[in-house]
Amino acid sequence: MISKKPVTIISGFPGAGKTTFLNRIIHQHPSKKFTIIENELGAINIDSQLIISL
């Protein structure tokens, strides 16, 4: 049997608060495990340095 996992897709314009939202969710649920797949289009990878690693 295949187990199903919930998936949430977060998208928006640059500066819309996506990284802030992710960091807030991670802080509010420290006992949960998250997998974050980031698709950054810029030449310099900035968001991966801003997302909290606990």
mmCIF entry with sequence, helices, sheets and N, C-alpha, C, O atoms, coordinates in Angstrom:
data_MODEL
# 
_entry.id   MODEL 
# 
_entity.id                         1 
_entity.type                       polymer 
_entity.pdbx_number_of_molecules   1 
# 
_entity_poly.entity_id                      1 
_entity_poly.type                           'polypeptide(L)' 
_entity_poly.nstd_linkage                   no 
_entity_poly.nstd_monomer                   no 
_entity_poly.pdbx_seq_one_letter_code       MISKKPVTIISGFPGAGKTTFLNRIIHQHPSKKFTIIENELGAINIDSQLIISL 
_entity_poly.pdbx_seq_one_letter_code_can   MISKKPVTIISGFPGAGKTTFLNRIIHQHPSKKFTIIENELGAINIDSQLIISL 
_entity_poly.pdbx_strand_id                 A 
# 
loop_
_entity_poly_seq.entity_id 
_entity_poly_seq.num 
_entity_poly_seq.mon_id 
_entity_poly_seq.hetero 
1 1  MET n 
1 2  ILE n 
1 3  SER n 
1 4  LYS n 
1 5  LYS n 
1 6  PRO n 
1 7  VAL n 
1 8  THR n 
1 9  ILE n 
1 10 ILE n 
1 11 SER n 
1 12 GLY n 
1 13 PHE n 
1 14 PRO n 
1 15 GLY n 
1 16 ALA n 
1 17 GLY n 
1 18 LYS n 
1 19 THR n 
1 20 THR n 
1 21 PHE n 
1 22 LEU n 
1 23 ASN n 
1 24 ARG n 
1 25 ILE n 
1 26 ILE n 
1 27 HIS n 
1 28 GLN n 
1 29 HIS n 
1 30 PRO n 
1 31 SER n 
1 32 LYS n 
1 33 LYS n 
1 34 PHE n 
1 35 THR n 
1 36 ILE n 
1 37 ILE n 
1 38 GLU n 
1 39 ASN n 
1 40 GLU n 
1 41 LEU n 
1 42 GLY n 
1 43 ALA n 
1 44 ILE n 
1 45 ASN n 
1 46 ILE n 
1 47 ASP n 
1 48 SER n 
1 49 GLN n 
1 50 LEU n 
1 51 ILE n 
1 52 ILE n 
1 53 SER n 
1 54 LEU n 
# 
_struct_asym.id          A 
_struct_asym.entity_id   1 
# 
loop_
_struct_conf.conf_type_id 
_struct_conf.id 
_struct_conf.pdbx_PDB_helix_id 
_struct_conf.beg_label_comp_id 
_struct_conf.beg_label_asym_id 
_struct_conf.beg_label_seq_id 
_struct_conf.pdbx_beg_PDB_ins_code 
_struct_conf.end_label_comp_id 
_struct_conf.end_label_asym_id 
_struct_conf.end_label_seq_id 
_struct_conf.pdbx_end_PDB_ins_code 
_struct_conf.beg_auth_comp_id 
_struct_conf.beg_auth_asym_id 
_struct_conf.beg_auth_seq_id 
_struct_conf.end_auth_comp_id 
_struct_conf.end_auth_asym_id 
_struct_conf.end_auth_seq_id 
_struct_conf.pdbx_PDB_helix_class 
_struct_conf.details 
_struct_conf.pdbx_PDB_helix_length 
HELX_P HELX_P1 AA1 LYS A 18 ? GLN A 28 ? LYS A 18 GLN A 28 1 ? 11 
HELX_P HELX_P2 AA2 ASP A 47 ? LEU A 50 ? ASP A 47 LEU A 50 1 ? 4  
# 
_struct_conf_type.id          HELX_P 
_struct_conf_type.criteria    ? 
_struct_conf_type.reference   ? 
# 
loop_
_atom_site.group_PDB 
_atom_site.id 
_atom_site.type_symbol 
_atom_site.label_atom_id 
_atom_site.label_alt_id 
_atom_site.label_comp_id 
_atom_site.label_asym_id 
_atom_site.label_entity_id 
_atom_site.label_seq_id 
_atom_site.pdbx_PDB_ins_code 
_atom_site.Cartn_x 
_atom_site.Cartn_y 
_atom_site.Cartn_z 
_atom_site.occupancy 
_atom_site.B_iso_or_equiv 
_atom_site.pdbx_formal_charge 
_atom_site.auth_seq_id 
_atom_site.auth_comp_id 
_atom_site.auth_asym_id 
_atom_site.auth_atom_id 
_atom_site.pdbx_PDB_model_num 
ATOM 1   N N  . MET A 1 1  ? 0.845  -1.185 0.000   1.00 0.00 ? 1  MET A N  1 
ATOM 2   C CA . MET A 1 1  ? 0.000  0.000  0.000   1.00 0.00 ? 1  MET A CA 1 
ATOM 3   C C  . MET A 1 1  ? 0.889  1.247  0.000   1.00 0.00 ? 1  MET A C  1 
ATOM 4   O O  . MET A 1 1  ? 1.874  1.320  0.735   1.00 0.00 ? 1  MET A O  1 
ATOM 5   N N  . ILE A 1 2  ? 0.536  2.196  -0.811  1.00 0.00 ? 2  ILE A N  1 
ATOM 6   C CA . ILE A 1 2  ? 1.283  3.445  -0.902  1.00 0.00 ? 2  ILE A CA 1 
ATOM 7   C C  . ILE A 1 2  ? 0.721  4.433  0.117   1.00 0.00 ? 2  ILE A C  1 
ATOM 8   O O  . ILE A 1 2  ? -0.484 4.680  0.151   1.00 0.00 ? 2  ILE A O  1 
ATOM 9   N N  . SER A 1 3  ? 1.597  4.994  0.944   1.00 0.00 ? 3  SER A N  1 
ATOM 10  C CA . SER A 1 3  ? 1.128  6.001  1.907   1.00 0.00 ? 3  SER A CA 1 
ATOM 11  C C  . SER A 1 3  ? 1.122  7.370  1.248   1.00 0.00 ? 3  SER A C  1 
ATOM 12  O O  . SER A 1 3  ? 2.029  7.711  0.489   1.00 0.00 ? 3  SER A O  1 
ATOM 13  N N  . LYS A 1 4  ? 0.102  8.142  1.543   1.00 0.00 ? 4  LYS A N  1 
ATOM 14  C CA . LYS A 1 4  ? -0.041 9.475  0.965   1.00 0.00 ? 4  LYS A CA 1 
ATOM 15  C C  . LYS A 1 4  ? 0.440  10.519 1.957   1.00 0.00 ? 4  LYS A C  1 
ATOM 16  O O  . LYS A 1 4  ? 0.204  10.400 3.160   1.00 0.00 ? 4  LYS A O  1 
ATOM 17  N N  . LYS A 1 5  ? 1.105  11.528 1.456   1.00 0.00 ? 5  LYS A N  1 
ATOM 18  C CA . LYS A 1 5  ? 1.596  12.638 2.269   1.00 0.00 ? 5  LYS A CA 1 
ATOM 19  C C  . LYS A 1 5  ? 0.986  13.927 1.747   1.00 0.00 ? 5  LYS A C  1 
ATOM 20  O O  . LYS A 1 5  ? 0.898  14.124 0.535   1.00 0.00 ? 5  LYS A O  1 
ATOM 21  N N  . PRO A 1 6  ? 0.564  14.806 2.643   1.00 0.00 ? 6  PRO A N  1 
ATOM 22  C CA . PRO A 1 6  ? 0.025  16.081 2.168   1.00 0.00 ? 6  PRO A CA 1 
ATOM 23  C C  . PRO A 1 6  ? 1.119  16.955 1.566   1.00 0.00 ? 6  PRO A C  1 
ATOM 24  O O  . PRO A 1 6  ? 2.262  16.941 2.022   1.00 0.00 ? 6  PRO A O  1 
ATOM 25  N N  . VAL A 1 7  ? 0.757  17.705 0.548   1.00 0.00 ? 7  VAL A N  1 
ATOM 26  C CA . VAL A 1 7  ? 1.703  18.597 -0.134  1.00 0.00 ? 7  VAL A CA 1 
ATOM 27  C C  . VAL A 1 7  ? 1.070  19.975 -0.225  1.00 0.00 ? 7  VAL A C  1 
ATOM 28  O O  . VAL A 1 7  ? -0.105 20.105 -0.571  1.00 0.00 ? 7  VAL A O  1 
ATOM 29  N N  . THR A 1 8  ? 1.848  21.003 0.084   1.00 0.00 ? 8  THR A N  1 
ATOM 30  C CA . THR A 1 8  ? 1.407  22.381 -0.049  1.00 0.00 ? 8  THR A CA 1 
ATOM 31  C C  . THR A 1 8  ? 2.381  23.102 -0.973  1.00 0.00 ? 8  THR A C  1 
ATOM 32  O O  . THR A 1 8  ? 3.595  23.023 -0.783  1.00 0.00 ? 8  THR A O  1 
ATOM 33  N N  . ILE A 1 9  ? 1.859  23.793 -1.957  1.00 0.00 ? 9  ILE A N  1 
ATOM 34  C CA . ILE A 1 9  ? 2.692  24.566 -2.881  1.00 0.00 ? 9  ILE A CA 1 
ATOM 35  C C  . ILE A 1 9  ? 2.521  26.034 -2.535  1.00 0.00 ? 9  ILE A C  1 
ATOM 36  O O  . ILE A 1 9  ? 1.401  26.543 -2.485  1.00 0.00 ? 9  ILE A O  1 
ATOM 37  N N  . ILE A 1 10 ? 3.640  26.712 -2.295  1.00 0.00 ? 10 ILE A N  1 
ATOM 38  C CA . ILE A 1 10 ? 3.630  28.133 -1.975  1.00 0.00 ? 10 ILE A CA 1 
ATOM 39  C C  . ILE A 1 10 ? 4.283  28.868 -3.140  1.00 0.00 ? 10 ILE A C  1 
ATOM 40  O O  . ILE A 1 10 ? 5.417  28.570 -3.515  1.00 0.00 ? 10 ILE A O  1 
ATOM 41  N N  . SER A 1 11 ? 3.569  29.816 -3.700  1.00 0.00 ? 11 SER A N  1 
ATOM 42  C CA . SER A 1 11 ? 4.131  30.581 -4.810  1.00 0.00 ? 11 SER A CA 1 
ATOM 43  C C  . SER A 1 11 ? 3.771  32.049 -4.633  1.00 0.00 ? 11 SER A C  1 
ATOM 44  O O  . SER A 1 11 ? 2.859  32.392 -3.881  1.00 0.00 ? 11 SER A O  1 
ATOM 45  N N  . GLY A 1 12 ? 4.487  32.895 -5.323  1.00 0.00 ? 12 GLY A N  1 
ATOM 46  C CA . GLY A 1 12 ? 4.198  34.320 -5.260  1.00 0.00 ? 12 GLY A CA 1 
ATOM 47  C C  . GLY A 1 12 ? 5.325  35.128 -5.846  1.00 0.00 ? 12 GLY A C  1 
ATOM 48  O O  . GLY A 1 12 ? 6.382  34.599 -6.193  1.00 0.00 ? 12 GLY A O  1 
ATOM 49  N N  . PHE A 1 13 ? 5.086  36.403 -5.950  1.00 0.00 ? 13 PHE A N  1 
ATOM 50  C CA . PHE A 1 13 ? 6.083  37.321 -6.489  1.00 0.00 ? 13 PHE A CA 1 
ATOM 51  C C  . PHE A 1 13 ? 7.251  37.490 -5.525  1.00 0.00 ? 13 PHE A C  1 
ATOM 52  O O  . PHE A 1 13 ? 7.098  37.245 -4.328  1.00 0.00 ? 13 PHE A O  1 
ATOM 53  N N  . PRO A 1 14 ? 8.419  37.904 -6.022  1.00 0.00 ? 14 PRO A N  1 
ATOM 54  C CA . PRO A 1 14 ? 9.552  38.191 -5.135  1.00 0.00 ? 14 PRO A CA 1 
ATOM 55  C C  . PRO A 1 14 ? 9.151  39.237 -4.094  1.00 0.00 ? 14 PRO A C  1 
ATOM 56  O O  . PRO A 1 14 ? 8.524  40.246 -4.419  1.00 0.00 ? 14 PRO A O  1 
ATOM 57  N N  . GLY A 1 15 ? 9.518  38.984 -2.856  1.00 0.00 ? 15 GLY A N  1 
ATOM 58  C CA . GLY A 1 15 ? 9.206  39.924 -1.776  1.00 0.00 ? 15 GLY A CA 1 
ATOM 59  C C  . GLY A 1 15 ? 7.808  39.774 -1.214  1.00 0.00 ? 15 GLY A C  1 
ATOM 60  O O  . GLY A 1 15 ? 7.375  40.598 -0.409  1.00 0.00 ? 15 GLY A O  1 
ATOM 61  N N  . ALA A 1 16 ? 7.092  38.732 -1.626  1.00 0.00 ? 16 ALA A N  1 
ATOM 62  C CA . ALA A 1 16 ? 5.709  38.553 -1.169  1.00 0.00 ? 16 ALA A CA 1 
ATOM 63  C C  . ALA A 1 16 ? 5.616  37.963 0.241   1.00 0.00 ? 16 ALA A C  1 
ATOM 64  O O  . ALA A 1 16 ? 4.538  37.980 0.835   1.00 0.00 ? 16 ALA A O  1 
ATOM 65  N N  . GLY A 1 17 ? 6.718  37.442 0.789   1.00 0.00 ? 17 GLY A N  1 
ATOM 66  C CA . GLY A 1 17 ? 6.708  36.902 2.149   1.00 0.00 ? 17 GLY A CA 1 
ATOM 67  C C  . GLY A 1 17 ? 6.717  35.390 2.236   1.00 0.00 ? 17 GLY A C  1 
ATOM 68  O O  . GLY A 1 17 ? 6.389  34.836 3.285   1.00 0.00 ? 17 GLY A O  1 
ATOM 69  N N  . LYS A 1 18 ? 7.080  34.710 1.168   1.00 0.00 ? 18 LYS A N  1 
ATOM 70  C CA . LYS A 1 18 ? 7.096  33.250 1.171   1.00 0.00 ? 18 LYS A CA 1 
ATOM 71  C C  . LYS A 1 18 ? 8.106  32.694 2.174   1.00 0.00 ? 18 LYS A C  1 
ATOM 72  O O  . LYS A 1 18 ? 7.778  31.781 2.931   1.00 0.00 ? 18 LYS A O  1 
ATOM 73  N N  . THR A 1 19 ? 9.316  33.224 2.191   1.00 0.00 ? 19 THR A N  1 
ATOM 74  C CA . THR A 1 19 ? 10.349 32.747 3.116   1.00 0.00 ? 19 THR A CA 1 
ATOM 75  C C  . THR A 1 19 ? 9.964  33.066 4.555   1.00 0.00 ? 19 THR A C  1 
ATOM 76  O O  . THR A 1 19 ? 10.172 32.239 5.443   1.00 0.00 ? 19 THR A O  1 
ATOM 77  N N  . THR A 1 20 ? 9.413  34.239 4.802   1.00 0.00 ? 20 THR A N  1 
ATOM 78  C CA . THR A 1 20 ? 8.955  34.610 6.141   1.00 0.00 ? 20 THR A CA 1 
ATOM 79  C C  . THR A 1 20 ? 7.862  33.651 6.603   1.00 0.00 ? 20 THR A C  1 
ATOM 80  O O  . THR A 1 20 ? 7.856  33.222 7.756   1.00 0.00 ? 20 THR A O  1 
ATOM 81  N N  . PHE A 1 21 ? 6.948  33.319 5.715   1.00 0.00 ? 21 PHE A N  1 
ATOM 82  C CA . PHE A 1 21 ? 5.873  32.368 6.023   1.00 0.00 ? 21 PHE A CA 1 
ATOM 83  C C  . PHE A 1 21 ? 6.448  30.997 6.391   1.00 0.00 ? 21 PHE A C  1 
ATOM 84  O O  . PHE A 1 21 ? 6.039  30.401 7.388   1.00 0.00 ? 21 PHE A O  1 
ATOM 85  N N  . LEU A 1 22 ? 7.387  30.500 5.595   1.00 0.00 ? 22 LEU A N  1 
ATOM 86  C CA . LEU A 1 22 ? 7.998  29.202 5.884   1.00 0.00 ? 22 LEU A CA 1 
ATOM 87  C C  . LEU A 1 22 ? 8.705  29.207 7.238   1.00 0.00 ? 22 LEU A C  1 
ATOM 88  O O  . LEU A 1 22 ? 8.552  28.270 8.022   1.00 0.00 ? 22 LEU A O  1 
ATOM 89  N N  . ASN A 1 23 ? 9.474  30.255 7.514   1.00 0.00 ? 23 ASN A N  1 
ATOM 90  C CA . ASN A 1 23 ? 10.182 30.335 8.795   1.00 0.00 ? 23 ASN A CA 1 
ATOM 91  C C  . ASN A 1 23 ? 9.213  30.375 9.971   1.00 0.00 ? 23 ASN A C  1 
ATOM 92  O O  . ASN A 1 23 ? 9.480  29.773 11.011  1.00 0.00 ? 23 ASN A O  1 
ATOM 93  N N  . ARG A 1 24 ? 8.094  31.073 9.819   1.00 0.00 ? 24 ARG A N  1 
ATOM 94  C CA . ARG A 1 24 ? 7.099  31.147 10.888  1.00 0.00 ? 24 ARG A CA 1 
ATOM 95  C C  . ARG A 1 24 ? 6.488  29.778 11.148  1.00 0.00 ? 24 ARG A C  1 
ATOM 96  O O  . ARG A 1 24 ? 6.323  29.378 12.301  1.00 0.00 ? 24 ARG A O  1 
ATOM 97  N N  . ILE A 1 25 ? 6.151  29.060 10.083  1.00 0.00 ? 25 ILE A N  1 
ATOM 98  C CA . ILE A 1 25 ? 5.574  27.710 10.234  1.00 0.00 ? 25 ILE A CA 1 
ATOM 99  C C  . ILE A 1 25 ? 6.574  26.773 10.914  1.00 0.00 ? 25 ILE A C  1 
ATOM 100 O O  . ILE A 1 25 ? 6.193  26.002 11.794  1.00 0.00 ? 25 ILE A O  1 
ATOM 101 N N  . ILE A 1 26 ? 7.839  26.831 10.519  1.00 0.00 ? 26 ILE A N  1 
ATOM 102 C CA . ILE A 1 26 ? 8.870  25.974 11.115  1.00 0.00 ? 26 ILE A CA 1 
ATOM 103 C C  . ILE A 1 26 ? 9.014  26.282 12.606  1.00 0.00 ? 26 ILE A C  1 
ATOM 104 O O  . ILE A 1 26 ? 9.136  25.359 13.412  1.00 0.00 ? 26 ILE A O  1 
ATOM 105 N N  . HIS A 1 27 ? 9.004  27.552 12.985  1.00 0.00 ? 27 HIS A N  1 
ATOM 106 C CA . HIS A 1 27 ? 9.117  27.952 14.400  1.00 0.00 ? 27 HIS A CA 1 
ATOM 107 C C  . HIS A 1 27 ? 7.901  27.523 15.219  1.00 0.00 ? 27 HIS A C  1 
ATOM 108 O O  . HIS A 1 27 ? 8.044  27.113 16.371  1.00 0.00 ? 27 HIS A O  1 
ATOM 109 N N  . GLN A 1 28 ? 6.717  27.614 14.639  1.00 0.00 ? 28 GLN A N  1 
ATOM 110 C CA . GLN A 1 28 ? 5.491  27.290 15.370  1.00 0.00 ? 28 GLN A CA 1 
ATOM 111 C C  . GLN A 1 28 ? 5.294  25.793 15.566  1.00 0.00 ? 28 GLN A C  1 
ATOM 112 O O  . GLN A 1 28 ? 4.529  25.386 16.440  1.00 0.00 ? 28 GLN A O  1 
ATOM 113 N N  . HIS A 1 29 ? 5.962  24.975 14.779  1.00 0.00 ? 29 HIS A N  1 
ATOM 114 C CA . HIS A 1 29 ? 5.801  23.518 14.856  1.00 0.00 ? 29 HIS A CA 1 
ATOM 115 C C  . HIS A 1 29 ? 7.171  22.836 14.938  1.00 0.00 ? 29 HIS A C  1 
ATOM 116 O O  . HIS A 1 29 ? 7.560  22.119 14.015  1.00 0.00 ? 29 HIS A O  1 
ATOM 117 N N  . PRO A 1 30 ? 7.905  23.055 16.037  1.00 0.00 ? 30 PRO A N  1 
ATOM 118 C CA . PRO A 1 30 ? 9.274  22.511 16.122  1.00 0.00 ? 30 PRO A CA 1 
ATOM 119 C C  . PRO A 1 30 ? 9.348  20.986 16.156  1.00 0.00 ? 30 PRO A C  1 
ATOM 120 O O  . PRO A 1 30 ? 10.396 20.417 15.848  1.00 0.00 ? 30 PRO A O  1 
ATOM 121 N N  . SER A 1 31 ? 8.258  20.316 16.522  1.00 0.00 ? 31 SER A N  1 
ATOM 122 C CA . SER A 1 31 ? 8.304  18.853 16.596  1.00 0.00 ? 31 SER A CA 1 
ATOM 123 C C  . SER A 1 31 ? 7.968  18.188 15.260  1.00 0.00 ? 31 SER A C  1 
ATOM 124 O O  . SER A 1 31 ? 8.120  16.973 15.131  1.00 0.00 ? 31 SER A O  1 
ATOM 125 N N  . LYS A 1 32 ? 7.523  18.942 14.280  1.00 0.00 ? 32 LYS A N  1 
ATOM 126 C CA . LYS A 1 32 ? 7.178  18.382 12.969  1.00 0.00 ? 32 LYS A CA 1 
ATOM 127 C C  . LYS A 1 32 ? 8.377  18.388 12.039  1.00 0.00 ? 32 LYS A C  1 
ATOM 128 O O  . LYS A 1 32 ? 9.285  19.207 12.177  1.00 0.00 ? 32 LYS A O  1 
ATOM 129 N N  . LYS A 1 33 ? 8.366  17.472 11.099  1.00 0.00 ? 33 LYS A N  1 
ATOM 130 C CA . LYS A 1 33 ? 9.408  17.411 10.080  1.00 0.00 ? 33 LYS A CA 1 
ATOM 131 C C  . LYS A 1 33 ? 8.859  17.984 8.784   1.00 0.00 ? 33 LYS A C  1 
ATOM 132 O O  . LYS A 1 33 ? 7.725  17.699 8.398   1.00 0.00 ? 33 LYS A O  1 
ATOM 133 N N  . PHE A 1 34 ? 9.668  18.791 8.117   1.00 0.00 ? 34 PHE A N  1 
ATOM 134 C CA . PHE A 1 34 ? 9.269  19.407 6.860   1.00 0.00 ? 34 PHE A CA 1 
ATOM 135 C C  . PHE A 1 34 ? 10.285 19.064 5.780   1.00 0.00 ? 34 PHE A C  1 
ATOM 136 O O  . PHE A 1 34 ? 11.481 18.952 6.047   1.00 0.00 ? 34 PHE A O  1 
ATOM 137 N N  . THR A 1 35 ? 9.805  18.903 4.590   1.00 0.00 ? 35 THR A N  1 
ATOM 138 C CA . THR A 1 35 ? 10.671 18.792 3.423   1.00 0.00 ? 35 THR A CA 1 
ATOM 139 C C  . THR A 1 35 ? 10.356 19.980 2.542   1.00 0.00 ? 35 THR A C  1 
ATOM 140 O O  . THR A 1 35 ? 9.209  20.167 2.135   1.00 0.00 ? 35 THR A O  1 
ATOM 141 N N  . ILE A 1 36 ? 11.357 20.784 2.242   1.00 0.00 ? 36 ILE A N  1 
ATOM 142 C CA . ILE A 1 36 ? 11.161 21.986 1.441   1.00 0.00 ? 36 ILE A CA 1 
ATOM 143 C C  . ILE A 1 36 ? 11.943 21.825 0.145   1.00 0.00 ? 36 ILE A C  1 
ATOM 144 O O  . ILE A 1 36 ? 13.155 21.611 0.153   1.00 0.00 ? 36 ILE A O  1 
ATOM 145 N N  . ILE A 1 37 ? 11.233 21.930 -0.955  1.00 0.00 ? 37 ILE A N  1 
ATOM 146 C CA . ILE A 1 37 ? 11.860 21.906 -2.271  1.00 0.00 ? 37 ILE A CA 1 
ATOM 147 C C  . ILE A 1 37 ? 11.727 23.307 -2.828  1.00 0.00 ? 37 ILE A C  1 
ATOM 148 O O  . ILE A 1 37 ? 10.622 23.810 -3.029  1.00 0.00 ? 37 ILE A O  1 
ATOM 149 N N  . GLU A 1 38 ? 12.853 23.922 -3.072  1.00 0.00 ? 38 GLU A N  1 
ATOM 150 C CA . GLU A 1 38 ? 12.860 25.318 -3.515  1.00 0.00 ? 38 GLU A CA 1 
ATOM 151 C C  . GLU A 1 38 ? 13.280 25.394 -4.981  1.00 0.00 ? 38 GLU A C  1 
ATOM 152 O O  . GLU A 1 38 ? 14.246 24.757 -5.401  1.00 0.00 ? 38 GLU A O  1 
ATOM 153 N N  . ASN A 1 39 ? 12.548 26.171 -5.731  1.00 0.00 ? 39 ASN A N  1 
ATOM 154 C CA . ASN A 1 39 ? 12.874 26.386 -7.138  1.00 0.00 ? 39 ASN A CA 1 
ATOM 155 C C  . ASN A 1 39 ? 13.095 27.885 -7.315  1.00 0.00 ? 39 ASN A C  1 
ATOM 156 O O  . ASN A 1 39 ? 12.170 28.626 -7.647  1.00 0.00 ? 39 ASN A O  1 
ATOM 157 N N  . GLU A 1 40 ? 14.310 28.311 -7.095  1.00 0.00 ? 40 GLU A N  1 
ATOM 158 C CA . GLU A 1 40 ? 14.634 29.737 -7.186  1.00 0.00 ? 40 GLU A CA 1 
ATOM 159 C C  . GLU A 1 40 ? 15.135 30.049 -8.588  1.00 0.00 ? 40 GLU A C  1 
ATOM 160 O O  . GLU A 1 40 ? 15.979 29.336 -9.131  1.00 0.00 ? 40 GLU A O  1 
ATOM 161 N N  . LEU A 1 41 ? 14.613 31.115 -9.162  1.00 0.00 ? 41 LEU A N  1 
ATOM 162 C CA . LEU A 1 41 ? 14.946 31.444 -10.543 1.00 0.00 ? 41 LEU A CA 1 
ATOM 163 C C  . LEU A 1 41 ? 16.099 32.431 -10.680 1.00 0.00 ? 41 LEU A C  1 
ATOM 164 O O  . LEU A 1 41 ? 16.614 32.626 -11.781 1.00 0.00 ? 41 LEU A O  1 
ATOM 165 N N  . GLY A 1 42 ? 16.508 33.051 -9.590  1.00 0.00 ? 42 GLY A N  1 
ATOM 166 C CA . GLY A 1 42 ? 17.566 34.052 -9.668  1.00 0.00 ? 42 GLY A CA 1 
ATOM 167 C C  . GLY A 1 42 ? 18.938 33.444 -9.894  1.00 0.00 ? 42 GLY A C  1 
ATOM 168 O O  . GLY A 1 42 ? 19.144 32.250 -9.678  1.00 0.00 ? 42 GLY A O  1 
ATOM 169 N N  . ALA A 1 43 ? 19.866 34.269 -10.326 1.00 0.00 ? 43 ALA A N  1 
ATOM 170 C CA . ALA A 1 43 ? 21.237 33.817 -10.575 1.00 0.00 ? 43 ALA A CA 1 
ATOM 171 C C  . ALA A 1 43 ? 21.955 33.470 -9.265  1.00 0.00 ? 43 ALA A C  1 
ATOM 172 O O  . ALA A 1 43 ? 22.847 32.622 -9.250  1.00 0.00 ? 43 ALA A O  1 
ATOM 173 N N  . ILE A 1 44 ? 21.563 34.125 -8.172  1.00 0.00 ? 44 ILE A N  1 
ATOM 174 C CA . ILE A 1 44 ? 22.173 33.881 -6.863  1.00 0.00 ? 44 ILE A CA 1 
ATOM 175 C C  . ILE A 1 44 ? 21.125 33.241 -5.958  1.00 0.00 ? 44 ILE A C  1 
ATOM 176 O O  . ILE A 1 44 ? 20.017 33.758 -5.823  1.00 0.00 ? 44 ILE A O  1 
ATOM 177 N N  . ASN A 1 45 ? 21.479 32.107 -5.336  1.00 0.00 ? 45 ASN A N  1 
ATOM 178 C CA . ASN A 1 45 ? 20.560 31.389 -4.456  1.00 0.00 ? 45 ASN A CA 1 
ATOM 179 C C  . ASN A 1 45 ? 20.543 32.050 -3.086  1.00 0.00 ? 45 ASN A C  1 
ATOM 180 O O  . ASN A 1 45 ? 21.433 31.809 -2.270  1.00 0.00 ? 45 ASN A O  1 
ATOM 181 N N  . ILE A 1 46 ? 19.544 32.878 -2.829  1.00 0.00 ? 46 ILE A N  1 
ATOM 182 C CA . ILE A 1 46 ? 19.460 33.624 -1.579  1.00 0.00 ? 46 ILE A CA 1 
ATOM 183 C C  . ILE A 1 46 ? 18.552 32.930 -0.570  1.00 0.00 ? 46 ILE A C  1 
ATOM 184 O O  . ILE A 1 46 ? 18.915 32.818 0.601   1.00 0.00 ? 46 ILE A O  1 
ATOM 185 N N  . ASP A 1 47 ? 17.372 32.458 -0.998  1.00 0.00 ? 47 ASP A N  1 
ATOM 186 C CA . ASP A 1 47 ? 16.384 31.912 -0.072  1.00 0.00 ? 47 ASP A CA 1 
ATOM 187 C C  . ASP A 1 47 ? 16.895 30.718 0.719   1.00 0.00 ? 47 ASP A C  1 
ATOM 188 O O  . ASP A 1 47 ? 16.532 30.573 1.886   1.00 0.00 ? 47 ASP A O  1 
ATOM 189 N N  . SER A 1 48 ? 17.720 29.862 0.137   1.00 0.00 ? 48 SER A N  1 
ATOM 190 C CA . SER A 1 48 ? 18.212 28.704 0.875   1.00 0.00 ? 48 SER A CA 1 
ATOM 191 C C  . SER A 1 48 ? 19.032 29.119 2.082   1.00 0.00 ? 48 SER A C  1 
ATOM 192 O O  . SER A 1 48 ? 19.120 28.364 3.051   1.00 0.00 ? 48 SER A O  1 
ATOM 193 N N  . GLN A 1 49 ? 19.627 30.284 2.050   1.00 0.00 ? 49 GLN A N  1 
ATOM 194 C CA . GLN A 1 49 ? 20.393 30.789 3.188   1.00 0.00 ? 49 GLN A CA 1 
ATOM 195 C C  . GLN A 1 49 ? 19.496 31.438 4.229   1.00 0.00 ? 49 GLN A C  1 
ATOM 196 O O  . GLN A 1 49 ? 19.908 31.609 5.376   1.00 0.00 ? 49 GLN A O  1 
ATOM 197 N N  . LEU A 1 50 ? 18.269 31.807 3.846   1.00 0.00 ? 50 LEU A N  1 
ATOM 198 C CA . LEU A 1 50 ? 17.352 32.489 4.750   1.00 0.00 ? 50 LEU A CA 1 
ATOM 199 C C  . LEU A 1 50 ? 16.384 31.550 5.450   1.00 0.00 ? 50 LEU A C  1 
ATOM 200 O O  . LEU A 1 50 ? 15.821 31.915 6.483   1.00 0.00 ? 50 LEU A O  1 
ATOM 201 N N  . ILE A 1 51 ? 16.174 30.352 4.919   1.00 0.00 ? 51 ILE A N  1 
ATOM 202 C CA . ILE A 1 51 ? 15.251 29.404 5.526   1.00 0.00 ? 51 ILE A CA 1 
ATOM 203 C C  . ILE A 1 51 ? 15.943 28.764 6.723   1.00 0.00 ? 51 ILE A C  1 
ATOM 204 O O  . ILE A 1 51 ? 17.080 28.300 6.634   1.00 0.00 ? 51 ILE A O  1 
ATOM 205 N N  . ILE A 1 52 ? 15.229 28.751 7.842   1.00 0.00 ? 52 ILE A N  1 
ATOM 206 C CA . ILE A 1 52 ? 15.769 28.264 9.109   1.00 0.00 ? 52 ILE A CA 1 
ATOM 207 C C  . ILE A 1 52 ? 16.007 26.755 9.051   1.00 0.00 ? 52 ILE A C  1 
ATOM 208 O O  . ILE A 1 52 ? 15.182 26.009 8.523   1.00 0.00 ? 52 ILE A O  1 
ATOM 209 N N  . SER A 1 53 ? 17.109 26.326 9.582   1.00 0.00 ? 53 SER A N  1 
ATOM 210 C CA . SER A 1 53 ? 17.414 24.907 9.693   1.00 0.00 ? 53 SER A CA 1 
ATOM 211 C C  . SER A 1 53 ? 17.462 24.561 11.173  1.00 0.00 ? 53 SER A C  1 
ATOM 212 O O  . SER A 1 53 ? 18.337 25.035 11.896  1.00 0.00 ? 53 SER A O  1 
ATOM 213 N N  . LEU A 1 54 ? 16.530 23.741 11.622  1.00 0.00 ? 54 LEU A N  1 
ATOM 214 C CA . LEU A 1 54 ? 16.492 23.341 13.037  1.00 0.00 ? 54 LEU A CA 1 
ATOM 215 C C  . LEU A 1 54 ? 17.001 21.952 13.226  1.00 0.00 ? 54 LEU A C  1 
ATOM 216 O O  . LEU A 1 54 ? 17.039 21.455 14.352  1.00 0.00 ? 54 LEU A O  1 
# 
